[in-house]
Amino acid sequence: MIPVTLGELAASCKGRMATADSEITVDTLVTDTRAITGGEVFAAIQGERINGATLAGQALAAGAAAVITSNQEVALASGADPQRVIEVDDVPTAIGMLARANLQRLRREGHPDLKVVAVTGSVGKTTTKDLLAATLADRGPIIAPPGSFNNELGLPLTVLRADASTATLVLEMGADHIGNIDYLTSIAPPDAAAVLVVARAHLGEFGGIENVARAKAELVTGTRPGGNIVLNADDERVAAMATLADGPVTTFSVTGRGDVTASDIRMDAAGRASFTLVTPWGSAPVSLRLVGEHQVANALAAAALSLVIGVPLVQVARVLSGVGAASPHRMDVLETNGLLLIDDSYNANPDSMRAGLTGLARLGEGRRKIAVLGTMLELGESSAAEHEALGAVARECGVEILVCVGNGTKALSSAATREGITVYDVEDTDAALAVLRSLLSEGDAVLLKGSHGSGVWKVADVLREEHS
């Protein structure tokens, strides 16, 4: 972040502190004491297992300049110097306020052509964010979140990494409730933003697909006045958001009905797409290194956003053709010791599950196909029906063996059994690994996919280690 005094920092987050050391200057905030090297501000978050305030004394001893806490009494009891404690009502809210203030300073004092670019969508946003981080890199110093730092804590922490040299700030905005993205855009209103797709994710939290659309539309209304909006013309709910835009709208489409499209899409034996990128700025060939036909839409979204903020077409096409998977557990394909592992285990909803199974069908052609599927969480009343529907999809994609992980997959298990698939029901990831170790043989193709909370990503990590 742009350097500020502790006094200025405390004022920005409405913190209370003694004034003795308020002129100390800081430019880094951390939430993990292991990241302290000297001079940082430690934000003492109340976690599930530990109260960060109990680490205040340890943080200062390690070299932190100050501690932000909502529990001054606990911080002082840990040995913290009262002159270095900033007390706030709520630490995550304070971090958001600091991020908002930092971006405001960046717009006044930072890079003269600073662009904040944001993306949301029920699926594909992390991959699109990674593509944007590559296509926009030549604009100058760039900040983008690791993995999917896209919530009320992750996004502000990303904004706080930006300093006066930052030319581009790429943000991913997620939501599981209406109002989440409103809050995120209040911290970092983008100059350009893209909405990818409205899909059946977090249905139980939102209460229906129309509320999912309302939540994603908050990115459009939260973009700065006159900012560029990029929308998926193939999703009618996303396309309808054009009426909410306060600036130019550019559409992308895999089917050819948008401003930025892909013609002559071809898939190679490894499941990677090649196509001609067709845009108002001209056309150029693209050969993706990412696996899965669904990646074409993500590439088009990244291309459209990059083009509307001035990146040359030839550069966009060149970079898209050179970028591999940057975030873990997202359609990461590994062939080792005769085994093909398709690790798409970071998260799952009904649409991404279908995409993963389709990828298994294509990549596993001629192999025995095994799918390890965890529960799709937060689907509410539609959960059983959505899991059941995947049984027929698995059969159509040639799945021979299905390992269902967790109690939430019972409907899937029953449906797949009726489809003639050999099914193993297991309670947890340890049991899934035990089944796989007894089943796997050279030549198998294995898809690993489930909501993050299902833990299937742990199975993927172990299999990668055991078969590397």
PyMOL commands that set and color helices and strands:
alter all, ss='L'
color gray80, all
select helices_A, chain A and resi 6-12+33-35+52-61+72-77+82-84+91-109+125-135+137-139+154-160+180-187+203-206+209-222+236-244+295-308+313-320+350-363+380-396+407-418+429-439+452-454+456-467
alter helices_A, ss='H'
color red, helices_A
select strands_A, chain A and resi 4-5+25-26+29-30+41-43+66-69+85-87+115-120+142-143+168-172+192-195+228-232+249-253+260-267+272-279+282-291+332-336+339-343+369-374+401-405+422-426+445-449
alter strands_A, ss='S'
color yellow, strands_A
deselect
rebuild
show_as cartoon
